[in-house]
């Protein structure tokens, strides 16, 4: 079955950087777009970024554009989120999520988030 | 960005009750809408996609309807395990956005 396992979270000072990883298994990783979604303590869900199945295209929400970079390694079935210039308001549980639409070629629409990891907590604090 | 307005933010109902949650998009999104259930300390779980399609493995007491700007999630007969927070999400285009959530409590 689909497994998504995030890692790399921890406590980091404001202004510093951190890289999250998401190890995928149980499905054809290279056939699906992948997303990062976060949830601040006691708050709702916030979509952050998506990367297309080939890695060619990336899209971001305004709050992280220019500071966060989503990438993937299809040879290693791993998704990444490089976070820089971290702010206290970036404190959250970060989830990776699999897109619901399988893409076998060409340009594909993004769908929904049908599988999620367990999340990794990032705390930005001095 | 498309804003998703969910209501109510909290509902308390008894086992067996019918519960309805609504979600309104700030602009038309056709049927590009999903519903998720999240229990404390857990990742969200996809319940409904394309406004009314039931995700595999989800009990049939859950149903979704709507198109354009107005959508509903219904639980036909509330069960104890349905105690959770429910979120709508528009999949019409980036940035994808969620509603603020509806917490469902069992009386």
Interface residues (C-beta under 8 A of the other chain):
Chain A: X35 X44 X45 X46 X47 X50 X59 X60 X61 X62 X95 X100 X110 X111 X112 X113 X114 X116 X117 X118 X119
Chain B: X1 X34 X36 X38 X42 X43 X44 X45 X46 X49 X55 X87 X89 X91 X94 X95 X96 X97 X98 X99 X100 X101
